[in-house]
Amino acid sequence: MRPVSVAEIAAGIGGVTHDPGDLVVGPDVCIDSRAVTPGALFVALPGENVDGHRFVQAALDAGAAAALVNHVPDGVDASRCIVVDAGADGLGVREAFGRVARHVIDALPGLRTVALTGSQGKTSTKDLLATVLGDAGATVAPEGSHNNEIGVPLTAVSCDEDTRYLVAEMGARGRGHIAYLCGIVPPSVAVVLNVGVAHLGEFGSREAIAQAKGEIVEALDADGWAVLNGTDPYTLGMAPRTRGRIAWFSGAGRPTEPADVIVWADDVHAGDLDRHSFTLVVERGDHVERFPVELQVSGRHQVGNAAAAAAAAVVLGVDPAAVAASLTAATSRSRWRMEITRRADGLVVCNDAYNANPDSMLAACHSLAAIGRAEQREHPGSRTIAVLGDMLELGDASAAEHRAIGRAVAALGIDELIAVGEFADDIVAGVSETDGGSPVSTHRAADTQEARKLAKQVASGHDVVLVKASRSMALEAVADELLGVDDSRSGV
């Protein structure tokens, strides 16, 4: 953010100061006292185990100019604190942090903001869009998957007078969550990728998920754009909920509903390591343009993500030819999303371990099968090996969804399965329920440590290994074990 006086921030967010004089904070805002930079504003967030107020003095000693607090800790200079009401739930600092971010956004009238949500593909699409917009102008986008009430403001406060575009990824764990995040970053463009079954255990139904995610298009004004998946029935149903203009996108054929802008992928072909090429079609009224794209990221699902990113960029005014060129050059900016590394002996490791839900798990298995087929043509005898762990937050559907993944593993002809965690038995049971497909050799691992040992025993030569599970499983450790490194990175 631009350097700003403590008094201005306090006035902007309804905080109280104690004679700060002309004290200025910025350009950084930090939530970790160990990462404080000179002049930073330290936000003393409450936590389940650690309260940031314990580290206010350490942050000030490290160079922070001031701290955002709900009380002045003992021994701390009150003139260097912005005090906000703790609130009934004790989350006053967290809410005030959101108001700080909104204050930053409101001071940048030329900023164009993109809010993006969906049950799967948010981070991959955000990364593609950040590359496209970054080529067109100064762009701020979150690192990794900062998509909650802390991550969104932490990203927003990085904007300054030079920032042209802000991309905000938004997740939802209940009704009102996305509406709250849009109150921090009001969108110029709202993108909804899809409505799947991720977080089904929290919402209860896909209809409830759609209702929550649709809050993002309700936040648009009449000049805004709703960029919606034209092939997802739940996303199609969001169009009447917005005042904004509509742009459809699709990675699987032209959407049939009319709109001001339609962006879709035609003539899609799979290439090396399941990287796809296609023709990007941009329709604006009677004007139709076509541009070649060759993606550097793996998986058929990335075609739809690229179409979504393209549609968002086009409605922001980026030239479609430049959009296609940027998509062709784009690589993954976030770790553990289909990172593909070839070991010296030829083993291919697909590290997609950041997170998982039924849709993304199925997409990753399809990529494994596609990469495996290509590898088998070059190296007969190579095998496909899926190391799959628990998909969490599915509620009563958990067992059934894990069995469905097992059936997909068998139907896709994957050779080896290492199932990890609480639902390992369900994944293996699903394999046995399928009549078609090649016989799958199955293994069970109680935890990630055991999965590491099994993967090292099973995988060799030019085999292709997929590693995927929900975040808490930390299954990237299996990829690290296979690659013999502490931090695996894409090497292909």
Secondary structure as UniProt FT lines:
FT   STRAND          4..5
FT   HELIX           6..13
FT   TURN            21..22
FT   STRAND          24..25
FT   STRAND          29..30
FT   HELIX           33..35
FT   TURN            38..39
FT   STRAND          41..43
FT   HELIX           52..55
FT   HELIX           56..61
FT   TURN            62..63
FT   STRAND          66..69
FT   TURN            74..75
FT   HELIX           78..80
FT   STRAND          81..83
FT   TURN            88..89
FT   HELIX           92..106
FT   TURN            109..110
FT   STRAND          112..117
FT   HELIX           122..136
FT   STRAND          139..140
FT   TURN            144..145
FT   TURN            149..150
FT   HELIX           151..156
FT   TURN            157..158
FT   TURN            161..162
FT   STRAND          165..169
FT   TURN            175..176
FT   HELIX           177..184
FT   STRAND          189..192
FT   TURN            198..199
FT   HELIX           200..203
FT   HELIX           206..213
FT   HELIX           215..218
FT   TURN            222..223
FT   STRAND          225..229
FT   TURN            230..231
FT   HELIX           233..236
FT   TURN            237..238
FT   HELIX           239..241
FT   STRAND          245..250
FT   STRAND          261..270
FT   HELIX           272..274
FT   STRAND          275..284
FT   TURN            285..286
FT   STRAND          287..298
FT   HELIX           301..315
FT   TURN            316..317
FT   HELIX           320..329
FT   TURN            335..336
FT   STRAND          339..342
FT   TURN            344..345
FT   STRAND          348..351
FT   TURN            353..354
FT   HELIX           358..378
FT   TURN            380..381
FT   STRAND          384..388
FT   HELIX           395..397
FT   HELIX           398..411
FT   TURN            412..413
FT   STRAND          416..420
FT   TURN            422..423
FT   HELIX           424..432
FT   STRAND          441..445
FT   HELIX           448..458
FT   TURN            461..462
FT   STRAND          464..468
FT   HELIX           471..473
FT   HELIX           476..483
//
